[in-house]
Amino acid sequence: MVEDPTVGVITNRRDVHADVVIRCLRNEGAHVVRFNTEEFPQDIKLVLDGTEHGFSGRIAATGYDLDAKRLTSVWYRRPEPSLAINQFSDQQVKRFVSNECQAALANLYELTECFWVSRPDMIRKARHKLYQAEVARRLGFKLPRTMVTNVPAEAERFYHQCRGQVVIKSLSGTQLVYDKGQLAAAFGLYTTKVPAASIRDIESVRLCPVFLQEYVPKQLEIRTTVVGRRVFSAAIDSQSHPLAVDDWKRADYTELPHYPYELPQALERLSTDLVEALGLAFGAIDLIVTPKGEFIFVEINPNGQWLWIEEVTGQPISHALAKLLIAGKEQQ
């Protein structure tokens, strides 16, 4: 008799994406263990036991006591820092405890040999925007001209080479700040067109490297969600709203028309090839469709959001992800 699959979900208490996928998994008969990392170690027990026969890992909390070897697949979703650090007042002690918690979990993950969506080390590597762009370029995606620099003269040269049609972006993404487990602040940089007047302050880039790209005119933006070998694409009419013209994330998504979009087959293949080349099983790819109908690669988020796309277009992304976690490598 074949046991039902046991799927681990590594995330946090407030992750609504995880809520939806876990419902799908249970509807399909899978046993699900949800691991909210902010609850470790105060509410979750971990034992990594090394003997002459090798290492074993065991995690236990209210509702489960699990040998990690029983896991058939793991979804590495949205872990958060441990709340245990709030038991200490000394900042150095807080930092030490936080680092020890992260190191213990990292060792657990590396010792858990099953199918992952996706492995944490691959997610971390794929987040590097120039690395992912280079992999995409080698596969055949078209990319805008790009520069990262802290040299004022190079930034100015790039600006003039692009005839002043340049955007500045965040290289590290949005920084989230948590206080006692609650999101206290989010700091980041929307994609913003560089005004000519800012060249007068070009010397300031000595203090912080800038991520510059040639501005690409837009007809539409495409969010392509790759789940294993399945592809779900949705068009976002960012040009219909003044706040969204340069970056659709500035506007409320409910005010932007969304609809299912059929990518050319060659681009669908490129999308799945990119996810595979980055060592991932999932990826959310952003593309621009220019007024001339060209498709330009913007970036891939190796652990991106999709629930709003599912809600407004009806595309069954959560169900596909649940099926992938159940099938594991067999569906790859």
TORKOL-599793 format. One record per residue (C-alpha): residue in one letter; x, z, y; residue number from 0. Coordinates in steps of 0.05 Angstrom, whole numbers, always signed. Example, Ala and Ser with C-alpha at 12.3 -4.5 7.8 and 13.67 -1.06 7.14 Angstrom:
+----+--------+--------+--------+-----+
: aa :      X :      Z :      Y :   i :
+----+--------+--------+--------+-----+
:  a :   +246 :   +156 :    -90 :   0 :
:  s :   +273 :   +143 :    -21 :   1 :
+----+--------+--------+--------+-----+
//
This chain:
+----+--------+--------+--------+-----+
: aa :      X :      Z :      Y :   i :
+----+--------+--------+--------+-----+
:  m :     +0 :     +0 :     +0 :   0 :
:  v :    +28 :    -21 :    +68 :   1 :
:  e :    +23 :    +34 :   +121 :   2 :
:  d :     -6 :    +18 :   +189 :   3 :
:  p :    +48 :     +2 :   +240 :   4 :
:  t :    +74 :    +60 :   +282 :   5 :
:  v :    +87 :    +38 :   +354 :   6 :
:  g :   +125 :    +81 :   +404 :   7 :
:  v :   +108 :    +74 :   +478 :   8 :
:  i :   +161 :   +101 :   +525 :   9 :
:  t :   +130 :   +110 :   +594 :  10 :
:  n :    +99 :   +162 :   +640 :  11 :
:  r :    +34 :   +199 :   +648 :  12 :
:  r :     +5 :   +154 :   +703 :  13 :
:  d :    +20 :    +86 :   +672 :  14 :
:  v :    -47 :    +49 :   +670 :  15 :
:  h :    -14 :    -12 :   +637 :  16 :
:  a :     +4 :    +33 :   +579 :  17 :
:  d :    -67 :    +61 :   +576 :  18 :
:  v :    -95 :     -9 :   +566 :  19 :
:  v :    -44 :    -33 :   +515 :  20 :
:  i :    -50 :    +32 :   +475 :  21 :
:  r :   -125 :    +20 :   +470 :  22 :
:  c :   -111 :    -51 :   +444 :  23 :
:  l :    -61 :    -24 :   +394 :  24 :
:  r :   -109 :    +28 :   +367 :  25 :
:  n :   -165 :    -23 :   +363 :  26 :
:  e :   -118 :    -64 :   +319 :  27 :
:  g :   -106 :     -5 :   +273 :  28 :
:  a :    -37 :    +15 :   +296 :  29 :
:  h :    -14 :    +87 :   +300 :  30 :
:  v :    +13 :    +99 :   +371 :  31 :
:  v :    +61 :   +153 :   +395 :  32 :
:  r :    +63 :   +158 :   +471 :  33 :
:  f :   +127 :   +188 :   +498 :  34 :
:  n :   +120 :   +207 :   +572 :  35 :
:  t :   +193 :   +218 :   +590 :  36 :
:  e :   +180 :   +265 :   +649 :  37 :
:  e :   +155 :   +316 :   +597 :  38 :
:  f :   +223 :   +318 :   +562 :  39 :
:  p :   +252 :   +368 :   +546 :  40 :
:  q :   +203 :   +421 :   +569 :  41 :
:  d :   +144 :   +395 :   +528 :  42 :
:  i :   +178 :   +349 :   +478 :  43 :
:  k :   +226 :   +370 :   +423 :  44 :
:  l :   +284 :   +325 :   +403 :  45 :
:  v :   +333 :   +331 :   +345 :  46 :
:  l :   +389 :   +281 :   +333 :  47 :
:  d :   +421 :   +302 :   +268 :  48 :
:  g :   +486 :   +272 :   +245 :  49 :
:  t :   +509 :   +281 :   +173 :  50 :
:  e :   +554 :   +244 :   +124 :  51 :
:  h :   +494 :   +199 :   +111 :  52 :
:  g :   +487 :   +179 :   +185 :  53 :
:  f :   +444 :   +200 :   +243 :  54 :
:  s :   +370 :   +214 :   +243 :  55 :
:  g :   +325 :   +226 :   +302 :  56 :
:  r :   +261 :   +267 :   +307 :  57 :
:  i :   +214 :   +277 :   +366 :  58 :
:  a :   +156 :   +325 :   +368 :  59 :
:  a :   +102 :   +344 :   +418 :  60 :
:  t :    +29 :   +361 :   +419 :  61 :
:  g :     -5 :   +311 :   +374 :  62 :
:  y :    +56 :   +284 :   +337 :  63 :
:  d :   +119 :   +301 :   +299 :  64 :
:  l :   +156 :   +237 :   +284 :  65 :
:  d :   +218 :   +213 :   +248 :  66 :
:  a :   +244 :   +156 :   +291 :  67 :
:  k :   +258 :   +115 :   +229 :  68 :
:  r :   +182 :   +109 :   +218 :  69 :
:  l :   +175 :    +69 :   +282 :  70 :
:  t :   +161 :     -4 :   +269 :  71 :
:  s :   +167 :    -23 :   +342 :  72 :
:  v :   +178 :     +8 :   +410 :  73 :
:  w :   +153 :    -13 :   +479 :  74 :
:  y :   +201 :    +10 :   +533 :  75 :
:  r :   +154 :    +10 :   +591 :  76 :
:  r :   +162 :    +56 :   +652 :  77 :
:  p :   +201 :   +120 :   +638 :  78 :
:  e :   +209 :   +171 :   +694 :  79 :
:  p :   +259 :   +227 :   +706 :  80 :
:  s :   +250 :   +295 :   +673 :  81 :
:  l :   +209 :   +348 :   +709 :  82 :
:  a :   +255 :   +401 :   +680 :  83 :
:  i :   +303 :   +394 :   +739 :  84 :
:  n :   +251 :   +428 :   +782 :  85 :
:  q :   +267 :   +493 :   +746 :  86 :
:  f :   +334 :   +495 :   +781 :  87 :
:  s :   +352 :   +503 :   +855 :  88 :
:  d :   +425 :   +483 :   +853 :  89 :
:  q :   +433 :   +408 :   +865 :  90 :
:  q :   +493 :   +402 :   +820 :  91 :
:  v :   +456 :   +436 :   +763 :  92 :
:  k :   +396 :   +390 :   +775 :  93 :
:  r :   +441 :   +329 :   +771 :  94 :
:  f :   +475 :   +355 :   +707 :  95 :
:  v :   +409 :   +370 :   +673 :  96 :
:  s :   +380 :   +302 :   +693 :  97 :
:  n :   +442 :   +266 :   +667 :  98 :
:  e :   +441 :   +305 :   +601 :  99 :
:  c :   +367 :   +289 :   +591 : 100 :
:  q :   +379 :   +215 :   +604 : 101 :
:  a :   +440 :   +213 :   +558 : 102 :
:  a :   +402 :   +247 :   +501 : 103 :
:  l :   +345 :   +197 :   +506 : 104 :
:  a :   +394 :   +138 :   +512 : 105 :
:  n :   +426 :   +160 :   +447 : 106 :
:  l :   +358 :   +166 :   +414 : 107 :
:  y :   +341 :    +95 :   +436 : 108 :
:  e :   +406 :    +66 :   +411 : 109 :
:  l :   +397 :    +99 :   +343 : 110 :
:  t :   +325 :    +74 :   +335 : 111 :
:  e :   +331 :     +9 :   +297 : 112 :
:  c :   +266 :    -29 :   +301 : 113 :
:  f :   +234 :    -83 :   +343 : 114 :
:  w :   +236 :    -69 :   +418 : 115 :
:  v :   +198 :    -96 :   +478 : 116 :
:  s :   +251 :    -95 :   +503 : 117 :
:  r :   +316 :    -58 :   +490 : 118 :
:  p :   +335 :    -14 :   +550 : 119 :
:  d :   +405 :    -42 :   +555 : 120 :
:  m :   +379 :   -113 :   +557 : 121 :
:  i :   +327 :    -95 :   +610 : 122 :
:  r :   +382 :    -63 :   +654 : 123 :
:  k :   +426 :   -124 :   +648 : 124 :
:  a :   +370 :   -173 :   +661 : 125 :
:  r :   +351 :   -137 :   +726 : 126 :
:  h :   +416 :   -162 :   +759 : 127 :
:  k :   +387 :   -218 :   +801 : 128 :
:  l :   +448 :   -263 :   +806 : 129 :
:  y :   +461 :   -256 :   +731 : 130 :
:  q :   +389 :   -275 :   +713 : 131 :
:  a :   +392 :   -332 :   +764 : 132 :
:  e :   +455 :   -360 :   +733 : 133 :
:  v :   +424 :   -357 :   +663 : 134 :
:  a :   +362 :   -392 :   +690 : 135 :
:  r :   +405 :   -446 :   +724 : 136 :
:  r :   +444 :   -460 :   +661 : 137 :
:  l :   +379 :   -469 :   +622 : 138 :
:  g :   +354 :   -520 :   +673 : 139 :
:  f :   +312 :   -483 :   +725 : 140 :
:  k :   +319 :   -506 :   +798 : 141 :
:  l :   +342 :   -450 :   +844 : 142 :
:  p :   +349 :   -442 :   +920 : 143 :
:  r :   +419 :   -436 :   +950 : 144 :
:  t :   +439 :   -363 :   +948 : 145 :
:  m :   +492 :   -317 :   +978 : 146 :
:  v :   +507 :   -243 :   +973 : 147 :
:  t :   +560 :   -219 :  +1022 : 148 :
:  n :   +584 :   -164 :  +1069 : 149 :
:  v :   +627 :   -214 :  +1108 : 150 :
:  p :   +593 :   -230 :  +1175 : 151 :
:  a :   +627 :   -298 :  +1182 : 152 :
:  e :   +603 :   -319 :  +1112 : 153 :
:  a :   +532 :   -297 :  +1126 : 154 :
:  e :   +532 :   -336 :  +1191 : 155 :
:  r :   +561 :   -397 :  +1157 : 156 :
:  f :   +506 :   -395 :  +1104 : 157 :
:  y :   +453 :   -388 :  +1157 : 158 :
:  h :   +476 :   -450 :  +1194 : 159 :
:  q :   +487 :   -490 :  +1130 : 160 :
:  c :   +414 :   -477 :  +1114 : 161 :
:  r :   +395 :   -499 :  +1186 : 162 :
:  g :   +368 :   -430 :  +1200 : 163 :
:  q :   +317 :   -433 :  +1143 : 164 :
:  v :   +339 :   -369 :  +1107 : 165 :
:  v :   +305 :   -309 :  +1077 : 166 :
:  i :   +334 :   -240 :  +1065 : 167 :
:  k :   +315 :   -202 :  +1002 : 168 :
:  s :   +330 :   -137 :   +966 : 169 :
:  l :   +383 :   -143 :   +913 : 170 :
:  s :   +367 :    -75 :   +881 : 171 :
:  g :   +291 :    -78 :   +885 : 172 :
:  t :   +244 :    -24 :   +909 : 173 :
:  q :   +273 :    +47 :   +907 : 174 :
:  l :   +223 :    +99 :   +883 : 175 :
:  v :   +232 :   +172 :   +903 : 176 :
:  y :   +198 :   +226 :   +861 : 177 :
:  d :   +184 :   +298 :   +881 : 178 :
:  k :   +162 :   +344 :   +824 : 179 :
:  g :   +140 :   +285 :   +783 : 180 :
:  q :    +99 :   +253 :   +839 : 181 :
:  l :   +117 :   +189 :   +874 : 182 :
:  a :   +137 :   +213 :   +943 : 183 :
:  a :   +163 :   +149 :   +974 : 184 :
:  a :   +180 :    +76 :   +960 : 185 :
:  f :   +233 :    +41 :  +1000 : 186 :
:  g :   +248 :    -33 :   +994 : 187 :
:  l :   +251 :    -99 :  +1030 : 188 :
:  y :   +200 :   -154 :  +1027 : 189 :
:  t :   +225 :   -225 :  +1026 : 190 :
:  t :   +232 :   -238 :  +1101 : 191 :
:  k :   +251 :   -300 :  +1141 : 192 :
:  v :   +313 :   -288 :  +1182 : 193 :
:  p :   +299 :   -299 :  +1256 : 194 :
:  a :   +352 :   -333 :  +1299 : 195 :
:  a :   +357 :   -272 :  +1343 : 196 :
:  s :   +383 :   -230 :  +1286 : 197 :
:  i :   +448 :   -270 :  +1284 : 198 :
:  r :   +469 :   -230 :  +1345 : 199 :
:  d :   +472 :   -169 :  +1299 : 200 :
:  i :   +509 :   -205 :  +1243 : 201 :
:  e :   +567 :   -155 :  +1246 : 202 :
:  s :   +521 :   -102 :  +1215 : 203 :
:  v :   +528 :   -134 :  +1147 : 204 :
:  r :   +596 :   -101 :  +1142 : 205 :
:  l :   +558 :    -37 :  +1128 : 206 :
:  c :   +512 :    -64 :  +1073 : 207 :
:  p :   +516 :   -129 :  +1033 : 208 :
:  v :   +459 :   -178 :  +1045 : 209 :
:  f :   +422 :   -221 :   +995 : 210 :
:  l :   +407 :   -287 :  +1028 : 211 :
:  q :   +371 :   -349 :  +1001 : 212 :
:  e :   +352 :   -416 :  +1030 : 213 :
:  y :   +279 :   -415 :  +1050 : 214 :
:  v :   +234 :   -455 :  +1003 : 215 :
:  p :   +168 :   -482 :  +1030 : 216 :
:  k :   +109 :   -462 :   +987 : 217 :
:  q :    +46 :   -495 :   +963 : 218 :
:  l :    +32 :   -441 :   +911 : 219 :
:  e :    +67 :   -384 :   +876 : 220 :
:  i :    +64 :   -377 :   +801 : 221 :
:  r :    +69 :   -313 :   +761 : 222 :
:  t :    +88 :   -332 :   +689 : 223 :
:  t :    +83 :   -275 :   +639 : 224 :
:  v :   +120 :   -287 :   +574 : 225 :
:  v :   +100 :   -244 :   +514 : 226 :
:  g :   +144 :   -262 :   +455 : 227 :
:  r :   +133 :   -338 :   +451 : 228 :
:  r :    +66 :   -337 :   +486 : 229 :
:  v :    +62 :   -358 :   +559 : 230 :
:  f :     +9 :   -338 :   +610 : 231 :
:  s :    +14 :   -370 :   +679 : 232 :
:  a :    -27 :   -355 :   +740 : 233 :
:  a :    -26 :   -388 :   +808 : 234 :
:  i :    -27 :   -344 :   +870 : 235 :
:  d :    -49 :   -379 :   +934 : 236 :
:  s :     -2 :   -340 :   +979 : 237 :
:  q :     -8 :   -391 :  +1035 : 238 :
:  s :    -81 :   -374 :  +1046 : 239 :
:  h :    -65 :   -306 :  +1078 : 240 :
:  p :    -19 :   -296 :  +1139 : 241 :
:  l :    +13 :   -234 :  +1110 : 242 :
:  a :    +31 :   -268 :  +1044 : 243 :
:  v :    +63 :   -332 :  +1070 : 244 :
:  d :   +135 :   -309 :  +1057 : 245 :
:  d :   +121 :   -255 :  +1005 : 246 :
:  w :    +53 :   -249 :   +970 : 247 :
:  k :    +67 :   -175 :   +956 : 248 :
:  r :    +56 :   -159 :  +1030 : 249 :
:  a :    -19 :   -173 :  +1023 : 250 :
:  d :    -73 :   -140 :   +982 : 251 :
:  y :    -76 :   -183 :   +919 : 252 :
:  t :   -152 :   -179 :   +919 : 253 :
:  e :   -150 :   -222 :   +983 : 254 :
:  l :   -109 :   -277 :   +950 : 255 :
:  p :   -141 :   -330 :   +905 : 256 :
:  h :   -114 :   -326 :   +834 : 257 :
:  y :   -129 :   -373 :   +776 : 258 :
:  p :   -100 :   -392 :   +709 : 259 :
:  y :    -47 :   -446 :   +715 : 260 :
:  e :    -21 :   -493 :   +662 : 261 :
:  l :    +54 :   -502 :   +670 : 262 :
:  p :    +86 :   -567 :   +646 : 263 :
:  q :   +107 :   -559 :   +574 : 264 :
:  a :   +180 :   -566 :   +592 : 265 :
:  l :   +174 :   -507 :   +640 : 266 :
:  e :   +137 :   -465 :   +588 : 267 :
:  r :   +195 :   -477 :   +540 : 268 :
:  l :   +245 :   -459 :   +595 : 269 :
:  s :   +207 :   -395 :   +608 : 270 :
:  t :   +209 :   -372 :   +535 : 271 :
:  d :   +281 :   -395 :   +529 : 272 :
:  l :   +300 :   -353 :   +590 : 273 :
:  v :   +268 :   -290 :   +562 : 274 :
:  e :   +303 :   -301 :   +496 : 275 :
:  a :   +370 :   -317 :   +529 : 276 :
:  l :   +366 :   -251 :   +567 : 277 :
:  g :   +355 :   -214 :   +502 : 278 :
:  l :   +284 :   -195 :   +521 : 279 :
:  a :   +217 :   -199 :   +486 : 280 :
:  f :   +177 :   -197 :   +551 : 281 :
:  g :   +187 :   -222 :   +622 : 282 :
:  a :   +148 :   -235 :   +686 : 283 :
:  i :   +176 :   -297 :   +720 : 284 :
:  d :   +162 :   -316 :   +792 : 285 :
:  l :   +163 :   -389 :   +811 : 286 :
:  i :   +148 :   -428 :   +875 : 287 :
:  v :   +112 :   -495 :   +874 : 288 :
:  t :   +135 :   -534 :   +936 : 289 :
:  p :    +91 :   -581 :   +976 : 290 :
:  k :   +127 :   -638 :   +938 : 291 :
:  g :   +107 :   -608 :   +871 : 292 :
:  e :   +176 :   -581 :   +851 : 293 :
:  f :   +181 :   -516 :   +813 : 294 :
:  i :   +234 :   -468 :   +839 : 295 :
:  f :   +256 :   -405 :   +802 : 296 :
:  v :   +253 :   -342 :   +844 : 297 :
:  e :   +267 :   -285 :   +794 : 298 :
:  i :   +247 :   -253 :   +729 : 299 :
:  n :   +225 :   -180 :   +724 : 300 :
:  p :   +243 :   -158 :   +653 : 301 :
:  n :   +190 :   -103 :   +656 : 302 :
:  g :   +141 :   -129 :   +707 : 303 :
:  q :    +68 :   -114 :   +721 : 304 :
:  w :    +11 :   -159 :   +696 : 305 :
:  l :    -53 :   -119 :   +694 : 306 :
:  w :    -79 :   -146 :   +760 : 307 :
:  i :    -68 :   -217 :   +734 : 308 :
:  e :   -108 :   -200 :   +672 : 309 :
:  e :   -164 :   -170 :   +713 : 310 :
:  v :   -172 :   -229 :   +761 : 311 :
:  t :   -159 :   -287 :   +713 : 312 :
:  g :   -184 :   -260 :   +646 : 313 :
:  q :   -119 :   -278 :   +611 : 314 :
:  p :   -111 :   -232 :   +550 : 315 :
:  i :    -40 :   -208 :   +565 : 316 :
:  s :    -49 :   -136 :   +542 : 317 :
:  h :    -78 :   -159 :   +475 : 318 :
:  a :    -20 :   -207 :   +465 : 319 :
:  l :    +29 :   -152 :   +478 : 320 :
:  a :     -6 :   -106 :   +429 : 321 :
:  k :     -5 :   -162 :   +376 : 322 :
:  l :    +69 :   -173 :   +389 : 323 :
:  l :    +85 :    -99 :   +380 : 324 :
:  i :    +46 :    -98 :   +315 : 325 :
:  a :    +77 :   -161 :   +287 : 326 :
:  g :   +146 :   -145 :   +314 : 327 :
:  k :   +200 :   -194 :   +294 : 328 :
:  e :   +152 :   -233 :   +251 : 329 :
:  q :   +118 :   -260 :   +314 : 330 :
:  q :   +183 :   -278 :   +349 : 331 :
+----+--------+--------+--------+-----+
//
